[in-house]
Structure formats: structure tokens, C-alpha cells
Amino acid sequence: MSNKGDYEAVKKDIIKLLHQPEYDDGSAGPVLVRLAWHSAGTYDAETDTGGSNGAGMRYEAEGGDPANAGLQHARVFLEPVKAKHSWITYADLWTLAGVVAIREMGGPEIPWKGGRTDYVDDSKLPPRGRLPDAAQGPEHLRWIFYRMGFNDQEIVALSGAHNLGRCHSDRSGFEGAWVNNPTRFSNQYFRLLLSLQWKKKQLKNGMEQYVNYDEDTETELMMLPTDIALTQDKQFMPYVELYARDKDQFFEDFSKVFAKLVELGISRDEDGKVTNTDNELGGYHSAPKKIATPSNHVESTDDRVGPSKGCPVKHVSNSFRARL
């Protein structure tokens, strides 16, 4: 176990678990980025509720939200790190893991500060419905992200996270990867948005997405309706064009906006210490380690359900711990 506050030791152990040959495209990185994003993306600036404090996905009301389907796997990947560094809060661990994963997959360095606390119960969880619906258009994106305090440029920059990972029909309802190498952070997402022809496709489940099929490589890539919306909106489009031609600018802007994202709902004093009421009353409260198996997202809560039934991920948690 490391000393309290030794985040560098935690970072090293996060890096060790990123390589997962049997998961998706061989990396836990993309789903850890999604975990960090969803743990913070519930923020509402007007009411100052939600955000990255609390680690609310440990409870069914948030963890069982269909928008968070599949993130139980990300939480399981991080359990060996929590076991080894029990002093760190889940709220800090989840956001730090996303920042580390982006850097290790070739993305920019993202400023990060610790100090988040874990809620002791589910009384302060935000309502469901605050995360984006990928089947919608530009006004929905603005409604979701303006609520958090982002502007149009930041919305487009954050959308660049779709350089990573893939969709799963049993989670989001959509299927496929956005880019050719979904474990390497780049600006290819923006370049492909502009350079390829995207055709609407209806999946067997009735969901509609956009695809491009390359006959030479027999590869199909996809875009969500919210992705295509960026190219159809006159305020969004200039930023798509900017990031498609200027990778350095995209990396710089993404670093800033992702750092802003994981600070949503956090108040700090001039020394960087978190001053949220929860932290003042309870100090740096680190919730005890949860079960080391993922639950079904419908039944979910890491706090309340027993081991999941037959999920392949449960068999590899011990191997993660052995690497640490």
C-alpha cells in the first residue's frame, strides 16, 4: 500500500492494467475514459449538483442508469488499484484513471488534482437524464453541455474523445468503432467526419447510426447522430474543421476541456484544497473497496448487489491484481 496522497504510485498501477488482450480492442483505456466522463457529466451549474465528487455510480440510482451501461467493467478493472491504495477515493480514482489512460494512449497531458470525496449514501445523487442521448441533434448537445457550463468550442473538443473506443449494441444500442485505431488518441475522428461519406444505417435493434464501409479493407466505421450533427451546425462546424487540420490545437483544447470536465462540481480554495460541504463535514472520505465483479447494469449497484452471474470479466480481476 502506498502512502496517502501518493498519486504517482496510483498512476503507475493504472498504467499496468491498461493492457487487456481479451477486452474490446485489447485495452481498458477507452472505457476508463468513459467512466471518468460519465462520473463528472451529471453536473448542473444552476443547481450546483452532480459532477465528479461522490462517485455516485456505486449506487443503483446512478450506476443502474442505462446511459452508464458497461461501466461496471471499468469499475472492476480499477478494483485491484483500489485494493492496493485503499486511501484513495473512488471519485479521485475514476477521474485520475481517465486522465492517465488518455495520456498513455497518445493523448495530451491533462492537469488533475485530487481531493474528491465519496458519498456515504445515495441521498445526493443527481437525477437520471443528464447524460447525452447520442440519437439526438445539435440542440440536444447544447442543452446537455450548456447545463454543465460548456460552450460550442468545448462541446466539439470533448466530442473528440470519440477517437477512442467503440459502441456496443448491448450497452448504448449502437455498434462499432469511430476510427481505425480506437486505442490511439488522435484527431482522426474529425478528419474522418469530413473526409468520408457517411450513410444512415438501421441496426437490427431499430437504432440508426451512420456508417462508412471500405470495400478494400472490408472495414466498417461508424458515427453517431450526435457526431454527424457537428458537421450540420454552422456554429459547431468551424471547430470540426479546425481540429481536423490542426492536431496540436485539438490536443491543447482537449486537455483544457477534459480538465474542466473532471473538476465539475468541485470547489477549491487558493491552495487547491477541496472546499465542498461534503468534504468539510466528512473530510477525505474514501469508501471501502467494493465487490470485485461487475453487476448487470439494470440490477446495478456496486454497493448493493452480489457477484454477477457469468460475466467473463469477473474471471480476470485476480490477474489484474497479480500485475500490481
Number of C-alpha atoms within 10 A of each C-alpha: 13 14 11 10 13 13 18 10 14 21 17 13 22 25 17 14 20 22 15 16 10 12 12 15 17 13 20 25 31 26 24 29 24 21 24 26 23 25 29 27 23 28 27 20 16 9 8 12 19 25 27 29 30 29 29 28 26 24 21 20 17 24 27 24 20 14 20 21 18 22 24 24 23 22 25 23 27 24 23 24 25 24 16 16 22 19 20 29 25 31 28 24 25 25 30 24 24 24 27 24 24 23 17 17 18 12 20 21 17 20 13 15 15 18 21 31 26 25 24 15 12 16 10 12 20 17 12 13 12 19 19 18 16 19 16 14 18 20 12 16 21 17 12 22 23 16 18 24 16 18 12 18 17 22 20 25 25 21 17 22 21 24 22 24 26 20 17 15 13 11 15 16 17 24 20 17 21 26 26 15 14 23 23 20 25 26 25 22 24 29 19 19 21 16 9 13 11 18 12 14 14 12 13 9 10 10 14 18 24 18 21 18 15 11 8 6 7 7 10 15 19 25 28 23 18 21 25 17 21 24 19 13 13 10 14 19 17 15 21 24 15 14 24 21 15 12 16 13 15 24 21 15 19 25 22 18 19 21 18 18 25 28 21 23 22 20 14 12 9 6 6 11 15 22 16 18 10 18 19 11 10 13 16 17 21 21 20 15 19 17 18 24 25 28 27 20 22 13 15 25 25 26 16 14 15 15 15 17 11 11 13 13 18 18 12 15 18 12 11 21 18 8 10 14
